């Protein structure tokens, strides 16, 4: 009985992490892709690029915490996406670097979380939020605090990271007393979205609660990536989580 229970706990943990990483707002304070999960799949605009996320937080004593994560991003003409991210823990942690791979396939209706180290893939169904706009922000954006006020300023069009992009500055104000704050809190996001690719190529966020973050999509190549990038490799064991004592497994030949 112990083995099924342990396996069920592992799969449940993976689902929770998946929901936290991919189910939240596209401009959340995590290091995920900029808005992929809540946007309507974009077809006919394939590309590959590098996404860099840099975050900095200044503590009350002046100490600074800086982090940077880089990912390889691919999208084919059918709207399927692949994200490869290598995680390098701090040297003091004693942990080794590892790679995360996510394949989002709106054609088949599944997302796969690949673990190259043990050749397994967790298969999860895709769910598209109701009320999503073409730019991927659900109506009544998730994560907004009740009573928060939002204003948007149109920044026009300019070239950003080699792409013609339209910009906007979104300011969210949390009124005093909403979360125990003595004074209003302002979160400012500047977003530049490629008109051709229909994705953000730059997002700069300033949030007094968490610091600043800068997300950049660079080295953009507007060509069809290798089709093999969007399928689970042969030899991988595909696991399908179930709400039961065990999960279904199969190995792709």
MIDOSE-1310 file (N, C-alpha, C; in nm, 2 decimals, decimal comma, always signed):
residues 253
xxxx	+0,08/-0,12/+0,00/+0,00/+0,00/+0,00/+0,09/+0,13/+0,00; +0,20/+0,12/+0,05/+0,29/+0,24/+0,07/+0,33/+0,29/-0,07; +0,36/+0,20/-0,16/+0,41/+0,25/-0,29/+0,31/+0,33/-0,37; +0,18/+0,28/-0,38/+0,08/+0,36/-0,45/+0,05/+0,50/-0,38
xxxx	+0,06/+0,50/-0,24/+0,03/+0,62/-0,17/+0,14/+0,72/-0,20; +0,27/+0,68/-0,20/+0,38/+0,76/-0,23/+0,37/+0,82/-0,37; +0,34/+0,73/-0,47/+0,32/+0,77/-0,61/+0,21/+0,87/-0,62; +0,10/+0,85/-0,55/-0,01/+0,95/-0,56/+0,03/+1,08/-0,50
xxxx	+0,11/+1,08/-0,40/+0,15/+1,21/-0,34/+0,25/+1,28/-0,43; +0,33/+1,21/-0,50/+0,43/+1,27/-0,59/+0,35/+1,34/-0,71; +0,25/+1,26/-0,76/+0,18/+1,32/-0,87/+0,09/+1,44/-0,83; +0,04/+1,43/-0,71/-0,04/+1,54/-0,66/+0,05/+1,67/-0,64
xxxx	+0,17/+1,64/-0,59/+0,26/+1,76/-0,58/+0,29/+1,82/-0,71; +0,31/+1,73/-0,81/+0,34/+1,78/-0,95/+0,22/+1,86/-1,00; +0,10/+1,82/-0,98/-0,02/+1,89/-1,02/-0,03/+2,03/-0,96; +0,00/+2,03/-0,82/+0,00/+2,16/-0,75/+0,10/+2,25/-0,80
xxxx	+0,22/+2,20/-0,83/+0,33/+2,29/-0,88/+0,29/+2,34/-1,02; +0,23/+2,25/-1,10/+0,19/+2,29/-1,23/+0,08/+2,40/-1,23; -0,01/+2,39/-1,13/-0,12/+2,49/-1,12/-0,06/+2,62/-1,08; +0,04/+2,62/-0,99/+0,10/+2,74/-0,94/+0,19/+2,80/-1,05
xxxx	+0,26/+2,72/-1,13/+0,35/+2,77/-1,23/+0,28/+2,82/-1,35; +0,17/+2,75/-1,39/+0,12/+2,77/-1,52/-0,03/+2,82/-1,52; -0,09/+2,81/-1,40/-0,23/+2,85/-1,40/-0,25/+2,99/-1,35; -0,15/+3,06/-1,31/-0,17/+3,20/-1,25/-0,17/+3,30/-1,36
xxxx	-0,16/+3,43/-1,31/-0,16/+3,54/-1,40/-0,03/+3,54/-1,48; -0,04/+3,58/-1,61/+0,08/+3,58/-1,70/+0,19/+3,66/-1,65; +0,16/+3,76/-1,57/+0,27/+3,85/-1,52/+0,29/+3,83/-1,37; +0,28/+3,70/-1,33/+0,30/+3,67/-1,19/+0,44/+3,69/-1,15
xxxx	+0,47/+3,66/-1,02/+0,61/+3,69/-0,97/+0,69/+3,56/-0,98; +0,65/+3,47/-1,07/+0,73/+3,35/-1,09/+0,82/+3,37/-1,21; +0,90/+3,27/-1,25/+0,98/+3,28/-1,36/+0,93/+3,21/-1,48; +0,79/+3,19/-1,49/+0,74/+3,12/-1,60/+0,73/+3,20/-1,73
xxxx	+0,68/+3,14/-1,83/+0,66/+3,20/-1,96/+0,56/+3,31/-1,95; +0,58/+3,42/-2,04/+0,49/+3,54/-2,03/+0,36/+3,51/-2,09; +0,27/+3,46/-2,02/+0,13/+3,45/-2,06/+0,09/+3,34/-2,15; +0,17/+3,23/-2,16/+0,14/+3,13/-2,25/+0,01/+3,06/-2,22
xxxx	-0,02/+3,03/-2,09/-0,12/+2,94/-2,05/-0,26/+3,00/-2,07; -0,28/+3,13/-2,05/-0,41/+3,19/-2,05/-0,44/+3,25/-2,18; -0,35/+3,24/-2,28/-0,38/+3,30/-2,41/-0,43/+3,20/-2,51; -0,52/+3,25/-2,60/-0,56/+3,16/-2,71/-0,45/+3,13/-2,80
xxxx	-0,43/+3,00/-2,83/-0,31/+2,95/-2,91/-0,30/+3,04/-3,04; -0,18/+3,08/-3,07/-0,16/+3,16/-3,19/-0,10/+3,07/-3,30; -0,17/+3,06/-3,41/-0,13/+2,98/-3,53/-0,07/+3,07/-3,64; +0,01/+3,00/-3,72/+0,06/+3,07/-3,84/+0,17/+3,17/-3,81
xxxx	+0,23/+3,17/-3,69/+0,34/+3,26/-3,65/+0,44/+3,19/-3,58; +0,51/+3,09/-3,64/+0,62/+3,02/-3,57/+0,74/+3,10/-3,53; +0,81/+3,06/-3,43/+0,93/+3,13/-3,39/+1,01/+3,05/-3,29; +1,13/+3,09/-3,27/+1,21/+3,04/-3,15/+1,28/+3,16/-3,10
xxxx	+1,31/+3,16/-2,97/+1,37/+3,28/-2,90/+1,42/+3,23/-2,76; +1,49/+3,33/-2,70/+1,54/+3,31/-2,56/+1,47/+3,41/-2,47; +1,41/+3,36/-2,37/+1,35/+3,45/-2,27/+1,44/+3,46/-2,14; +1,47/+3,58/-2,10/+1,55/+3,61/-1,99/+1,46/+3,68/-1,88
xxxx	+1,46/+3,63/-1,76/+1,39/+3,70/-1,65/+1,49/+3,74/-1,55; +1,49/+3,86/-1,52/+1,58/+3,92/-1,41/+1,49/+3,98/-1,30; +1,52/+3,94/-1,18/+1,44/+4,00/-1,07/+1,54/+4,05/-0,96; +1,50/+4,16/-0,90/+1,58/+4,22/-0,79/+1,49/+4,27/-0,68
xxxx	+1,53/+4,23/-0,56/+1,45/+4,27/-0,44/+1,54/+4,34/-0,34; +1,51/+4,46/-0,29/+1,59/+4,53/-0,19/+1,52/+4,51/-0,06; +1,59/+4,45/+0,04/+1,54/+4,43/+0,17/+1,54/+4,56/+0,25; +1,48/+4,56/+0,36/+1,47/+4,68/+0,45/+1,60/+4,73/+0,50
xxxx	+1,70/+4,64/+0,51/+1,83/+4,67/+0,56/+1,93/+4,71/+0,45; +1,87/+4,72/+0,32/+1,96/+4,75/+0,21/+2,02/+4,64/+0,14; +2,00/+4,52/+0,19/+2,05/+4,40/+0,13/+1,97/+4,37/+0,00; +2,04/+4,32/-0,11/+1,98/+4,30/-0,23/+1,98/+4,15/-0,27
xxxx	+1,87/+4,10/-0,32/+1,85/+3,97/-0,37/+1,83/+3,98/-0,52; +1,92/+3,92/-0,60/+1,91/+3,92/-0,75/+1,91/+3,78/-0,80; +1,82/+3,76/-0,90/+1,80/+3,63/-0,96/+1,78/+3,65/-1,11; +1,83/+3,55/-1,19/+1,82/+3,55/-1,33/+1,80/+3,41/-1,38
xxxx	+1,70/+3,40/-1,47/+1,67/+3,26/-1,53/+1,65/+3,28/-1,68; +1,71/+3,19/-1,75/+1,70/+3,20/-1,90/+1,63/+3,07/-1,95; +1,54/+3,09/-2,05/+1,47/+2,98/-2,11/+1,48/+2,98/-2,26; +1,47/+2,87/-2,32/+1,46/+2,86/-2,47/+1,31/+2,84/-2,50
xxxx	+1,25/+2,92/-2,59/+1,11/+2,91/-2,62/+1,09/+2,88/-2,77; +1,00/+2,79/-2,80/+0,97/+2,75/-2,94/+0,82/+2,75/-2,96; +0,77/+2,79/-3,07/+0,63/+2,78/-3,11/+0,62/+2,74/-3,26; +0,54/+2,64/-3,29/+0,53/+2,61/-3,43/+0,41/+2,67/-3,49
xxxx	+0,38/+2,65/-3,62/+0,27/+2,71/-3,69/+0,14/+2,67/-3,65; +0,13/+2,56/-3,57/+0,00/+2,51/-3,52/-0,03/+2,56/-3,38; +0,06/+2,64/-3,33/+0,04/+2,70/-3,19/+0,10/+2,61/-3,08; +0,16/+2,50/-3,11/+0,23/+2,42/-3,01/+0,35/+2,49/-2,96
xxxx	+0,38/+2,48/-2,83/+0,49/+2,55/-2,77/+0,58/+2,45/-2,69; +0,71/+2,49/-2,68/+0,80/+2,41/-2,60/+0,89/+2,51/-2,53; +0,91/+2,49/-2,40/+0,99/+2,58/-2,31/+1,09/+2,49/-2,24; +1,22/+2,52/-2,26/+1,33/+2,45/-2,19/+1,40/+2,55/-2,09
xxxx	+1,40/+2,51/-1,97/+1,46/+2,60/-1,87/+1,55/+2,52/-1,78; +1,68/+2,56/-1,77/+1,78/+2,50/-1,68/+1,79/+2,58/-1,55; +1,77/+2,50/-1,44/+1,77/+2,56/-1,31/+1,90/+2,53/-1,25; +1,97/+2,64/-1,20/+2,10/+2,62/-1,13/+2,09/+2,68/-0,99
xxxx	+2,07/+2,59/-0,89/+2,06/+2,63/-0,75/+2,18/+2,70/-0,71; +2,17/+2,78/-0,60/+2,29/+2,85/-0,55/+2,39/+2,75/-0,50; +2,52/+2,78/-0,52/+2,63/+2,68/-0,48/+2,61/+2,63/-0,33; +2,57/+2,72/-0,24/+2,56/+2,68/-0,10/+2,45/+2,57/-0,08
xxxx	+2,36/+2,56/-0,18/+2,25/+2,46/-0,16/+2,30/+2,32/-0,17; +2,42/+2,30/-0,25/+2,47/+2,17/-0,27/+2,39/+2,09/-0,37; +2,29/+2,15/-0,44/+2,21/+2,08/-0,54/+2,27/+2,10/-0,68; +2,24/+2,00/-0,76/+2,29/+2,01/-0,90/+2,19/+2,07/-0,99
xxxx	+2,24/+2,13/-1,10/+2,15/+2,19/-1,20/+2,07/+2,08/-1,26; +1,95/+2,12/-1,31/+1,86/+2,03/-1,37/+1,78/+2,11/-1,48; +1,72/+2,04/-1,57/+1,65/+2,10/-1,68/+1,50/+2,06/-1,68; +1,41/+2,16/-1,70/+1,27/+2,14/-1,70/+1,23/+2,17/-1,85
xxxx	+1,14/+2,08/-1,90/+1,09/+2,10/-2,04/+0,94/+2,09/-2,03; +0,87/+2,18/-2,09/+0,73/+2,18/-2,10/+0,68/+2,19/-2,24; +0,60/+2,10/-2,28/+0,54/+2,10/-2,42/+0,39/+2,13/-2,40; +0,34/+2,23/-2,46/+0,20/+2,26/-2,46/+0,14/+2,24/-2,60
xxxx	+0,05/+2,15/-2,61/+0,00/+2,10/-2,74/-0,15/+2,13/-2,75; -0,20/+2,25/-2,80/-0,34/+2,27/-2,81/-0,41/+2,19/-2,91; -0,33/+2,13/-3,01/-0,39/+2,05/-3,11/-0,44/+1,92/-3,05; -0,35/+1,85/-2,97/-0,39/+1,73/-2,90/-0,47/+1,76/-2,77
xxxx	-0,46/+1,88/-2,71/-0,53/+1,91/-2,59/-0,46/+1,87/-2,47; -0,32/+1,86/-2,47/-0,25/+1,82/-2,36/-0,13/+1,90/-2,33; -0,08/+1,90/-2,21/+0,05/+1,96/-2,18/+0,14/+1,85/-2,12; +0,26/+1,85/-2,15/+0,35/+1,75/-2,10/+0,47/+1,82/-2,02
xxxx	+0,49/+1,77/-1,90/+0,60/+1,81/-1,82/+0,71/+1,70/-1,83; +0,82/+1,73/-1,90/+0,92/+1,63/-1,92/+1,03/+1,64/-1,82; +1,08/+1,53/-1,77/+1,20/+1,52/-1,69/+1,30/+1,44/-1,76; +1,40/+1,51/-1,83/+1,50/+1,44/-1,90/+1,59/+1,34/-1,82
xxxx	+1,60/+1,38/-1,69/+1,69/+1,30/-1,61/+1,65/+1,16/-1,59; +1,51/+1,14/-1,58/+1,46/+1,00/-1,56/+1,37/+0,96/-1,67; +1,37/+1,04/-1,78/+1,29/+1,00/-1,90/+1,14/+0,97/-1,88; +1,08/+1,06/-1,80/+0,94/+1,05/-1,78/+0,87/+1,18/-1,82
xxxx	+0,74/+1,17/-1,85/+0,66/+1,29/-1,89/+0,53/+1,28/-1,83; +0,49/+1,39/-1,76/+0,36/+1,39/-1,69/+0,26/+1,46/-1,79; +0,15/+1,39/-1,82/+0,06/+1,44/-1,92/-0,06/+1,50/-1,85; -0,09/+1,62/-1,88/-0,20/+1,69/-1,82/-0,29/+1,75/-1,92
xxxx	-0,42/+1,75/-1,90/-0,52/+1,81/-2,00/-0,51/+1,96/-2,00; -0,53/+2,02/-2,11/-0,53/+2,17/-2,12/-0,67/+2,22/-2,09; -0,67/+2,32/-2,02/-0,80/+2,39/-1,99/-0,79/+2,53/-2,02; -0,87/+2,59/-2,11/-0,87/+2,72/-2,15/-0,96/+2,81/-2,06
xxxx	-0,91/+2,91/-2,00/-1,00/+3,00/-1,91/-1,11/+3,06/-2,00; -1,22/+3,07/-1,94/-1,33/+3,15/-2,00/-1,30/+3,30/-2,00; -1,35/+3,36/-2,11/-1,33/+3,51/-2,12/-1,19/+3,55/-2,15; -1,10/+3,46/-2,20/-0,97/+3,50/-2,24/-0,97/+3,59/-2,36
xxxx	-0,89/+3,69/-2,36/-0,88/+3,77/-2,48/-0,77/+3,72/-2,57; -0,75/+3,78/-2,69/-0,65/+3,73/-2,78/-0,51/+3,75/-2,73; -0,50/+3,85/-2,63/-0,37/+3,87/-2,58/-0,35/+3,79/-2,45; -0,45/+3,71/-2,41/-0,42/+3,61/-2,31/-0,45/+3,66/-2,17
xxxx	-0,51/+3,77/-2,14/-0,54/+3,81/-2,01/-0,68/+3,79/-1,98; -0,72/+3,69/-1,89/-0,86/+3,66/-1,87/-0,94/+3,78/-1,82; -1,06/+3,79/-1,86/-1,15/+3,90/-1,81/-1,15/+3,90/-1,66; -1,14/+4,01/-1,60/-1,14/+4,02/-1,46/-1,01/+3,95/-1,40
xxxx	-0,90/+3,99/-1,45/-0,77/+3,93/-1,43/-0,75/+3,86/-1,30; -0,72/+3,73/-1,30/-0,70/+3,66/-1,18/-0,58/+3,72/-1,10; -0,59/+3,72/-0,97/-0,49/+3,77/-0,88/-0,51/+3,91/-0,84; -0,61/+3,98/-0,90/-0,63/+4,12/-0,86/-0,71/+4,12/-0,73
xxxx	-0,66/+4,20/-0,64/-0,72/+4,21/-0,51/-0,85/+4,29/-0,52; -0,95/+4,25/-0,44/-1,08/+4,32/-0,44/-1,06/+4,46/-0,40; -1,11/+4,55/-0,47/-1,10/+4,70/-0,44/-0,98/+4,76/-0,51; -0,90/+4,68/-0,57/-0,78/+4,74/-0,64/-0,83/+4,82/-0,77
xxxx	-0,76/+4,93/-0,79/-0,80/+5,01/-0,91/-0,69/+5,00/-1,01; -0,73/+4,99/-1,14/-0,63/+4,98/-1,25/-0,65/+5,09/-1,36; -0,54/+5,14/-1,40/-0,55/+5,24/-1,51/-0,45/+5,20/-1,62; -0,48/+5,22/-1,74/-0,39/+5,18/-1,85/-0,36/+5,30/-1,94
xxxx	-0,23/+5,31/-1,98/-0,19/+5,42/-2,07/-0,13/+5,36/-2,20; -0,18/+5,40/-2,31/-0,13/+5,35/-2,44/+0,00/+5,42/-2,47; +0,10/+5,34/-2,50/+0,24/+5,39/-2,53/+0,27/+5,39/-2,68; +0,18/+5,35/-2,76/+0,20/+5,36/-2,90/+0,28/+5,24/-2,96
xxxx	+0,35/+5,26/-3,07/+0,42/+5,15/-3,13/+0,57/+5,19/-3,15; +0,66/+5,09/-3,12/+0,80/+5,11/-3,15/+0,86/+4,98/-3,16; +0,99/+4,98/-3,20/+1,06/+4,85/-3,22/+1,13/+4,81/-3,09; +1,09/+4,69/-3,04/+1,15/+4,64/-2,92/+1,20/+4,50/-2,94
xxxx	+1,33/+4,48/-2,91/+1,40/+4,35/-2,93/+1,38/+4,30/-3,08; +1,39/+4,40/-3,17/+1,38/+4,36/-3,31/+1,24/+4,34/-3,37; +1,14/+4,37/-3,28/+1,00/+4,35/-3,33/+0,92/+4,47/-3,32; +0,83/+4,50/-3,42/+0,74/+4,61/-3,41/+0,64/+4,57/-3,30
xxxx	+0,63/+4,65/-3,20/+0,55/+4,62/-3,08/+0,46/+4,73/-3,03; +0,34/+4,70/-2,98/+0,26/+4,80/-2,92/+0,28/+4,80/-2,77; +0,28/+4,91/-2,71/+0,30/+4,92/-2,56/+0,19/+4,97/-2,48; +0,19/+4,93/-2,36/+0,09/+4,99/-2,26/+0,15/+4,99/-2,13
xxxx	+0,12/+5,08/-2,04/+0,16/+5,09/-1,90/+0,04/+5,07/-1,82; +0,04/+4,96/-1,74/-0,07/+4,93/-1,65/-0,04/+4,96/-1,51; -0,11/+5,04/-1,44/-0,09/+5,07/-1,30/-0,20/+5,02/-1,22; -0,17/+4,94/-1,12/-0,27/+4,88/-1,03/-0,24/+4,94/-0,89
xxxx	-0,34/+5,00/-0,84/-0,33/+5,06/-0,70/-0,41/+4,99/-0,60; -0,34/+4,94/-0,50/-0,41/+4,87/-0,39/-0,44/+4,98/-0,28; -0,56/+5,01/-0,25/-0,60/+5,11/-0,15/-0,54/+5,08/-0,01; -0,52/+5,19/+0,06/-0,47/+5,17/+0,20/-0,57/+5,08/+0,28
xxxx	-0,52/+4,99/+0,36/-0,60/+4,91/+0,44/-0,65/+4,78/+0,38; -0,62/+4,76/+0,25/-0,67/+4,64/+0,18/-0,60/+4,52/+0,23; -0,47/+4,53/+0,25/-0,39/+4,41/+0,30/-0,31/+4,45/+0,43; -0,37/+4,54/+0,50/-0,30/+4,59/+0,62/-0,20/+4,70/+0,59
xxxx	-0,20/+4,75/+0,47/-0,11/+4,86/+0,43/-0,15/+5,00/+0,48; -0,06/+5,07/+0,54/-0,10/+5,21/+0,58/-0,12/+5,31/+0,47; -0,05/+5,29/+0,36/-0,07/+5,37/+0,24/-0,10/+5,29/+0,12; -0,15/+5,36/+0,01/-0,17/+5,29/-0,11/-0,05/+5,23/-0,17
xxxx	-0,06/+5,11/-0,24/+0,05/+5,04/-0,30/+0,03/+5,05/-0,45; +0,13/+5,09/-0,53/+0,12/+5,09/-0,67/+0,21/+4,99/-0,74; +0,15/+4,91/-0,83/+0,22/+4,81/-0,91/+0,22/+4,86/-1,05; +0,33/+4,88/-1,11/+0,34/+4,94/-1,25/+0,40/+4,83/-1,34
xxxx	+0,33/+4,80/-1,45/+0,38/+4,71/-1,55/+0,39/+4,78/-1,69; +0,50/+4,77/-1,75/+0,51/+4,82/-1,89/+0,53/+4,70/-1,98; +0,43/+4,69/-2,07/+0,43/+4,57/-2,16/+0,44/+4,61/-2,30; +0,53/+4,54/-2,37/+0,54/+4,56/-2,52/+0,52/+4,43/-2,59
xxxx	+0,41/+4,43/-2,68/+0,37/+4,31/-2,74/+0,39/+4,31/-2,89; +0,46/+4,21/-2,94/+0,49/+4,20/-3,08/+0,36/+4,19/-3,16; +0,34/+4,28/-3,26/+0,22/+4,27/-3,34/+0,22/+4,15/-3,44; +0,33/+4,10/-3,48/+0,34/+3,99/-3,57/+0,32/+3,86/-3,49
xxxx	+0,39/+3,85/-3,38/+0,39/+3,72/-3,30/+0,28/+3,71/-3,20; +0,22/+3,83/-3,16/+0,11/+3,84/-3,06/+0,15/+3,78/-2,93; +0,28/+3,82/-2,89/+0,33/+3,78/-2,76/+0,41/+3,90/-2,70; +0,41/+3,91/-2,57/+0,50/+4,01/-2,51/+0,65/+3,98/-2,54
xxxx	+0,72/+4,09/-2,58/+0,86/+4,07/-2,60/+0,94/+4,14/-2,49; +0,87/+4,22/-2,41/+0,93/+4,29/-2,30/+0,82/+4,32/-2,20; +0,85/+4,29/-2,07/+0,76/+4,32/-1,96/+0,84/+4,37/-1,84; +0,83/+4,49/-1,80/+0,90/+4,54/-1,69/+0,80/+4,57/-1,58
xxxx	+0,82/+4,52/-1,46/+0,73/+4,53/-1,35/+0,80/+4,59/-1,23; +0,73/+4,68/-1,16/+0,78/+4,74/-1,03/+0,67/+4,72/-0,93; +0,70/+4,64/-0,83/+0,61/+4,61/-0,72/+0,68/+4,63/-0,59; +0,63/+4,73/-0,51/+0,70/+4,75/-0,38/+0,70/+4,62/-0,29
xxxx	+0,61/+4,53/-0,31/+0,61/+4,41/-0,23/+0,71/+4,31/-0,27; +0,75/+4,31/-0,39/+0,84/+4,20/-0,44/+0,96/+4,25/-0,51; +0,97/+4,38/-0,54/+1,09/+4,44/-0,61/+1,06/+4,46/-0,76; +1,16/+4,45/-0,84/+1,15/+4,47/-0,98/+1,18/+4,35/-1,06
xxxx	+1,12/+4,34/-1,18/+1,15/+4,23/-1,27/+1,15/+4,28/-1,41; +1,23/+4,21/-1,49/+1,25/+4,25/-1,63/+1,25/+4,12/-1,71; +1,15/+4,11/-1,80/+1,13/+3,99/-1,88/+1,16/+4,03/-2,03; +1,25/+3,96/-2,09/+1,29/+4,00/-2,23/+1,28/+3,87/-2,32
xxxx	+1,23/+3,89/-2,44/+1,23/+3,79/-2,54/+1,33/+3,83/-2,65; +1,44/+3,76/-2,66/+1,54/+3,81/-2,75/+1,58/+3,69/-2,85; +1,68/+3,72/-2,94/+1,72/+3,62/-3,04/+1,61/+3,56/-3,11; +1,51/+3,64/-3,15/+1,39/+3,59/-3,21/+1,41/+3,55/-3,35
xxxx	+1,38/+3,42/-3,39/+1,39/+3,37/-3,52/+1,25/+3,33/-3,57; +1,20/+3,40/-3,67/+1,07/+3,37/-3,72/+1,07/+3,27/-3,83; +1,09/+3,14/-3,79/+1,09/+3,03/-3,88/+1,03/+2,91/-3,81; +1,00/+2,81/-3,88/+0,93/+2,69/-3,83/+1,04/+2,60/-3,75
xxxx	+1,02/+2,58/-3,62/+1,12/+2,50/-3,55/+1,11/+2,35/-3,59; +1,20/+2,27/-3,55/+1,20/+2,13/-3,57/+1,08/+2,06/-3,51; +0,99/+1,99/-3,59/+0,87/+1,93/-3,54/+0,89/+1,84/-3,42; +1,01/+1,78/-3,41/+1,04/+1,68/-3,30/+1,04/+1,75/-3,17
xxxx	+1,05/+1,88/-3,16/+1,06/+1,95/-3,04/+0,92/+1,95/-2,96; +0,81/+1,92/-3,04/+0,68/+1,93/-2,98/+0,61/+1,80/-2,95; +0,69/+1,69/-2,95/+0,64/+1,56/-2,92/+0,72/+1,50/-2,81; +0,66/+1,41/-2,73/+0,74/+1,34/-2,62/+0,84/+1,25/-2,69
xxxx	+0,97/+1,25/-2,65/+1,07/+1,17/-2,72/+1,04/+1,02/-2,70; +1,09/+0,94/-2,79/+1,07/+0,80/-2,78/+1,15/+0,75/-2,66; +1,09/+0,65/-2,59/+1,16/+0,59/-2,48/+1,11/+0,65/-2,35; +1,04/+0,77/-2,35/+0,99/+0,83/-2,23/+0,87/+0,75/-2,18
xxxx	+0,86/+0,74/-2,05/+0,74/+0,69/-1,99/+0,64/+0,80/-1,96; +0,52/+0,79/-2,02/+0,42/+0,90/-2,00/+0,33/+0,86/-1,89; +0,32/+0,95/-1,79/+0,23/+0,92/-1,67/+0,11/+1,01/-1,68; -0,01/+0,95/-1,65/-0,13/+1,03/-1,65/-0,19/+1,03/-1,51
xxxx	-0,19/+1,14/-1,44/-0,23/+1,14/-1,30/-0,38/+1,11/-1,29; -0,42/+1,03/-1,19/-0,56/+1,00/-1,16/-0,58/+1,02/-1,02; -0,71/+1,04/-0,98/-0,75/+1,06/-0,84/-0,78/+0,92/-0,78; -0,67/+0,84/-0,78/-0,69/+0,70/-0,73/-0,55/+0,66/-0,67
xxxx	-0,54/+0,53/-0,64/-0,42/+0,48/-0,58/-0,30/+0,47/-0,67; -0,32/+0,49/-0,80/-0,21/+0,48/-0,89/-0,24/+0,56/-1,02; -0,14/+0,57/-1,10/-0,16/+0,64/-1,23/-0,13/+0,55/-1,35; -0,19/+0,58/-1,46/-0,17/+0,50/-1,58/-0,03/+0,54/-1,63
xxxx	+0,04/+0,44/-1,69/+0,17/+0,47/-1,75/+0,18/+0,40/-1,88; +0,25/+0,46/-1,98/+0,28/+0,40/-2,10/+0,42/+0,45/-2,15; +0,49/+0,37/-2,23/+0,62/+0,41/-2,28/+0,61/+0,43/-2,43; +0,64/+0,55/-2,48/+0,64/+0,57/-2,62/+0,75/+0,50/-2,69
x	+0,72/+0,43/-2,79/+0,82/+0,34/-2,87/+0,88/+0,42/-2,98
